[in-house]
Amino acid sequence: MAFELPALPWAEDALEPAYSARTVSFHYGKHHKAYVDKLNELTAGTDLEGKSLEDVVAAVAGKADKQAVFNNAAQVWNHTFFWHSMTPGGGGRPSGDLAEQIDCTWGNYDQFVAAFKAAAVGRFGSGWVWLVADNGELKITSTANAEMPAGEGVKPLLTCDVWEHAYYLDYQNRRPDFVQAFFDSLVDWGFAAKNLGG
Ligand code: MN
């Protein structure tokens, strides 16, 4: 069975105005779809055909001759995780355990957002910024291109896509403004809390 483009968890215009329908239309309908199509093309007729997306990523990670498969498979996974990291009416402060752990790790929520923004600005070129639980300890990490957080006991909680295609139509070159909007209006803390607890 071929890999499929997963449905968005909300309508294309549901994140307006912080994340426009036009951006979603291109980012999901063109970029995310292209990774799915390319992955199907690269895996058709190989022993990777019919495996789950996670199994494909695991099978090809770190293999130089499978870099293209990894890039496309990981980008399919990363984008699906990114869509779920945002929700209509999202943004603002988390609550519960997650809020306590953020305060404990970064001092307060504003310092956490500043650190996340610094990681986004510090990612030269294309990539992703993640909030992860690393064996129970919250950390901000950034990855290049299609890479995802790896390592024993490392669990992604949420991610922000900092490829230029993720924000250019709405924010042009202003990556920090996009990341600020991500936390002010878009982030789904419920998704992060579910990932932390699950
Ligand atoms: Mn993207």
Residues whose N, C-alpha, C, O or C-beta is under 5 A from the ligand:
A	BS01	MN	D161 W163 A166
